[in-house]
Amino acid sequence: MGRKGGAAAVSWSESRGLRRPAHPAPFPAPQTQDHSSNRVHSRAASLLPKMMNADMDDLSARVDAVKEENLKLKSENQVLGQYIENLMSASSVFQTTDTKSKRK
């Protein structure tokens, strides 16, 4: 069952009035490597240890400051605790009472 009339085969796109370009566009040329990104990367890689050391120094200093403040606050809490105990012992409101002797 061949074609009638011996007409040339026509593609779907050609039958719709769409044409193929005579020469298909070539693939884009490969891009040349940009070596500036390599320079930026190598500079960042060289700065990274310096930045990490600076960050570690900052963190170490912060830890030391927090430890010092913690010791100071503990000392202040001890002083305040002793002061409160002294006030409570001097006040009659906080004195223990013997409720059993009063009930008899």
Rosetta constraint file for C-alpha pairs under 8 A:
AtomPair CA 3 CA 7 HARMONIC 7.17 0.50
AtomPair CA 10 CA 14 HARMONIC 6.24 0.50
AtomPair CA 10 CA 15 HARMONIC 6.37 0.50
AtomPair CA 11 CA 15 HARMONIC 6.20 0.50
AtomPair CA 12 CA 16 HARMONIC 6.53 0.50
AtomPair CA 13 CA 17 HARMONIC 6.55 0.50
AtomPair CA 13 CA 18 HARMONIC 5.11 0.50
AtomPair CA 13 CA 19 HARMONIC 7.01 0.50
AtomPair CA 14 CA 18 HARMONIC 5.10 0.50
AtomPair CA 14 CA 19 HARMONIC 5.95 0.50
AtomPair CA 20 CA 24 HARMONIC 7.99 0.50
AtomPair CA 34 CA 38 HARMONIC 7.63 0.50
AtomPair CA 35 CA 39 HARMONIC 6.52 0.50
AtomPair CA 36 CA 40 HARMONIC 6.27 0.50
AtomPair CA 37 CA 41 HARMONIC 6.03 0.50
AtomPair CA 38 CA 42 HARMONIC 6.05 0.50
AtomPair CA 39 CA 43 HARMONIC 6.06 0.50
AtomPair CA 40 CA 44 HARMONIC 6.08 0.50
AtomPair CA 41 CA 45 HARMONIC 6.05 0.50
AtomPair CA 42 CA 46 HARMONIC 6.18 0.50
AtomPair CA 43 CA 47 HARMONIC 6.17 0.50
AtomPair CA 44 CA 48 HARMONIC 5.97 0.50
AtomPair CA 45 CA 49 HARMONIC 7.57 0.50
AtomPair CA 46 CA 50 HARMONIC 7.54 0.50
AtomPair CA 47 CA 51 HARMONIC 6.11 0.50
AtomPair CA 48 CA 52 HARMONIC 6.03 0.50
AtomPair CA 49 CA 53 HARMONIC 6.08 0.50
AtomPair CA 50 CA 54 HARMONIC 6.17 0.50
AtomPair CA 51 CA 55 HARMONIC 6.06 0.50
AtomPair CA 52 CA 56 HARMONIC 6.04 0.50
AtomPair CA 53 CA 57 HARMONIC 6.06 0.50
AtomPair CA 54 CA 58 HARMONIC 6.16 0.50
AtomPair CA 55 CA 59 HARMONIC 6.08 0.50
AtomPair CA 56 CA 60 HARMONIC 5.95 0.50
AtomPair CA 57 CA 61 HARMONIC 6.14 0.50
AtomPair CA 58 CA 62 HARMONIC 6.16 0.50
AtomPair CA 59 CA 63 HARMONIC 6.09 0.50
AtomPair CA 60 CA 64 HARMONIC 6.24 0.50
AtomPair CA 61 CA 65 HARMONIC 6.24 0.50
AtomPair CA 62 CA 66 HARMONIC 6.16 0.50
AtomPair CA 63 CA 67 HARMONIC 6.13 0.50
AtomPair CA 64 CA 68 HARMONIC 6.20 0.50
AtomPair CA 65 CA 69 HARMONIC 6.20 0.50
AtomPair CA 66 CA 70 HARMONIC 5.99 0.50
AtomPair CA 67 CA 71 HARMONIC 6.30 0.50
AtomPair CA 68 CA 72 HARMONIC 6.31 0.50
AtomPair CA 69 CA 73 HARMONIC 6.13 0.50
AtomPair CA 70 CA 74 HARMONIC 6.17 0.50
AtomPair CA 71 CA 75 HARMONIC 6.24 0.50
AtomPair CA 72 CA 76 HARMONIC 6.27 0.50
AtomPair CA 73 CA 77 HARMONIC 6.04 0.50
AtomPair CA 74 CA 78 HARMONIC 6.29 0.50
AtomPair CA 75 CA 79 HARMONIC 6.42 0.50
AtomPair CA 76 CA 80 HARMONIC 6.15 0.50
AtomPair CA 77 CA 81 HARMONIC 5.91 0.50
AtomPair CA 78 CA 82 HARMONIC 6.17 0.50
AtomPair CA 79 CA 83 HARMONIC 6.19 0.50
AtomPair CA 80 CA 84 HARMONIC 6.13 0.50
AtomPair CA 81 CA 85 HARMONIC 6.21 0.50
AtomPair CA 82 CA 86 HARMONIC 6.19 0.50
AtomPair CA 83 CA 87 HARMONIC 6.27 0.50
AtomPair CA 84 CA 88 HARMONIC 6.14 0.50
AtomPair CA 85 CA 89 HARMONIC 6.15 0.50
AtomPair CA 86 CA 90 HARMONIC 6.20 0.50
AtomPair CA 87 CA 91 HARMONIC 6.24 0.50
AtomPair CA 88 CA 92 HARMONIC 7.94 0.50
AtomPair CA 88 CA 93 HARMONIC 7.78 0.50
AtomPair CA 88 CA 94 HARMONIC 5.66 0.50
AtomPair CA 88 CA 95 HARMONIC 7.80 0.50
AtomPair CA 89 CA 94 HARMONIC 6.73 0.50
AtomPair CA 89 CA 95 HARMONIC 6.83 0.50
AtomPair CA 91 CA 95 HARMONIC 6.94 0.50
AtomPair CA 98 CA 102 HARMONIC 7.01 0.50
AtomPair CA 99 CA 103 HARMONIC 6.50 0.50
AtomPair CA 100 CA 104 HARMONIC 6.86 0.50
